[in-house]
Amino acid sequence: MQIPRPSQETMELFRSVVPDAPGVEVKPMFANLGAFVNGNMFAGLFGESVGVRLPDDAVREELQAIDGTGPYGPAERPMGGYVALPDAWRDEPDRLREWIGVALEQVGRMPPKEKKPRTRRP
């Protein structure tokens, strides 16, 4: 499987719509970017696609009912609990910010992710 890479423009857009909030960190992930709170990813890029994690089934279904949303991640293995936001919203950053904010709020209530100990390579 080849992982798509985002354009510089998409990475700049993503960084501009992720809230500058306590505990939020944007970092590289598999040639893309992910936004994390307390070690849990709440939004990310997969190529040119912006996706959000929505643990609340009802809220996720509400978003999925909007035209242009879809599965997030590789076509052969989309990421469960995530929704790709409509491409048309690239021209409406406030809509991206709104749903990324919802994802941050929901994922921010999850317990912090425990860091795995680093394994030493022989």
Protein Blocks (a to p, Z undefined) as FASTA:
>chain_A
ZZddddfklmmmmmmmpccdehiacddeehiacddeehiafbdcehjbccdddfblklmm
mmmmpghiacedjfklccehiacddfklmmmmmlmmmmmmmmmmmmmmpccddddddddd
ZZ
